[in-house]
Amino acid sequence: AQASAVHFTVAGILAAAALVSAGYGARATARIDAARLKRVFGAYLIFAAAMLPLKHVLMGGADEVLSSTGASLRIVALLPLLALGGLSGYVSGLLGVGGGTVMVPALTLGMGMGQKLAQGTALAAMVLSAATGAMTHYRMGQVITHLLPGLLIGAFLGAAIGGTLATALPDLVLKSACGLGFSAIGLRYILSGRPSRAAESGNDDQPGN
C-alpha cells in the first residue's frame, strides 16, 4: 500500500492486538465449532457489504475520527481499535481469512475512514499477525508445505497488482467492488458452514433420535 493510503498509527495499534490474538485463534481450531462461526462470519460480511454504499447516509455529518493519515489519533478510538485488532487476529488465525474482511467494514462504517485508507491500513496491520497464525498452524501440522511456493508467488503478484489498481480506482468503484467481494465471501462461508447431508443423516441415526 502506498504511504498516502495507510494510517500508520492505526495500523500499528491494530497490528499489536492482532499479533497477540492470532496464535490463540489458530490454536482454537481444535475446540471451536468452526461451521457455526463460518455462518456467523458470513452473515457479518453480507451485512457489511450491504451497508458500505449507505455509509454517508448512515453517518451523515458525523465526525470522522480516523480520516487523517497523520500520526494524531483521538484517545477515544484507542480501545475500539485494540478490540478490532484482537478480533481480526483471532478470526484470521481461526478461519484462515485475511483480517481485512473484519477490519475494513469496521474502519469505514464504524470510524468513518475512507475506503482506500481503510484497505491500505488493514493490509499493513495484518502482515505480522498473518505470519504468526500461519506459524502456529504449521507447528500443529495444518499446513500443506508443497503448495506454499505457488501460493506465495501468486499472493505477492496479486497484492502488487491489486494495490496499484485500488489506488487508481474511483472511491465509488472500489467500494462497490469491495462490497461484491464481501458478499461473495460471506455467501461462501454461510454455505460451507452448513451441515452436510451425510452428517445430518448420521445424527438422525443416533439412538434416541
Secondary structure as GFF3:
##gff-version 3
##sequence-region A 1 209
A	DSSP	three_ten_helix	3	5	.	.	.	ID=ss1
A	DSSP	alpha_helix	8	27	.	.	.	ID=ss2
A	DSSP	three_ten_helix	28	30	.	.	.	ID=ss3
A	DSSP	alpha_helix	34	51	.	.	.	ID=ss4
A	DSSP	three_ten_helix	52	54	.	.	.	ID=ss5
A	DSSP	alpha_helix	55	59	.	.	.	ID=ss6
A	DSSP	three_ten_helix	75	77	.	.	.	ID=ss7
A	DSSP	alpha_helix	78	95	.	.	.	ID=ss8
A	DSSP	alpha_helix	100	105	.	.	.	ID=ss9
A	DSSP	pi_helix	106	110	.	.	.	ID=ss10
A	DSSP	alpha_helix	111	111	.	.	.	ID=ss11
A	DSSP	alpha_helix	115	125	.	.	.	ID=ss12
A	DSSP	alpha_helix	127	139	.	.	.	ID=ss13
A	DSSP	three_ten_helix	145	147	.	.	.	ID=ss14
A	DSSP	alpha_helix	148	168	.	.	.	ID=ss15
A	DSSP	alpha_helix	171	192	.	.	.	ID=ss16
A	DSSP	alpha_helix	197	204	.	.	.	ID=ss17
###
